[in-house]
Amino acid sequence: MFLDLDYQRWDEQLKSDIAAGKLDNLAQEALTEFEAGHYRAI
């Protein structure tokens, strides 16, 4: 039960951070690296 609450809070924080644009730089960096061919299949 505690883990469910923890996961719920994590999801809410993540949604809030995404909406606020806090992850935009990380997303752009990841796309740039991918487009440059800097990745490996898993």
HELIX and SHEET records of a PDB file:
HELIX    1   1 PHE A    2  ALA A   19  1                                  18    
HELIX    2   2 ASP A   24  GLU A   35  1                                  12    
END                                                                             
